[in-house]
Amino acid sequence: MGLRTIGQLAKDSGVPVDTIRYYERTGLLPRRLTGRMGWRRYSEEMLAQLRYLREGRAVGFTIRELRDLMRLSVAGAPKFCESFDAAVHRKIEAIDQVMVRLAGQRTRLEEFSRSCRERRREHRCPILESLIPPPRTAR
């Protein structure tokens, strides 16, 4: 398509205009110079970078991680691919850790629910019982 306005770039990339401007302000993307008509124009390369950023954010990469990876992209395929693969594996490990933690939370919640169902028949609530201290005995 050639050069795009920021609105066209936003539409084609699926990244909002405000986000594109934010990426430019923070240095994640290079600022575009204003053309003769007073409009900034964006290339196919910028579209590809925005799609990369959008996909990276969608799978959990931080802005900092994406910035670091984009800086490495100039090193070429072998170095970039090695770094990218390592970053992906770190992200997978983090997801696995979260899944283990969530599975533990789910198990605990299932125990709460099971205990509540069993004690409800006795007109008791184990959760409330754990919150209310037992009565003091007289000395």
Beta strands, then each sheet from edge to edge (+ up, - down):
end
